[in-house]
Amino acid sequence: MLELLSKLPTLGKKEIAALIVSPTRELASQISEVLMEFLKDSEAGLTHQLLIGGSKVEADLARLEEE
């Protein structure tokens, strides 16, 4: 997964480059932590957002709008 992300072209601010689906919240959190470290030094300016089912949709949308 990280190799694919490193090869992505530069995207616009609101474009989605990848969607990663996880079967558990714990695994989603772990993936998010790894992505945060990986993208910290990304020259492409990529960011990530962790969205977990069962949370308030309005809060998730607000976080997405902030990016």
Secondary structure as UniProt FT lines:
FT   HELIX           2..6
FT   TURN            13..14
FT   HELIX           25..40
FT   TURN            43..44
FT   TURN            53..54
FT   HELIX           57..66
//
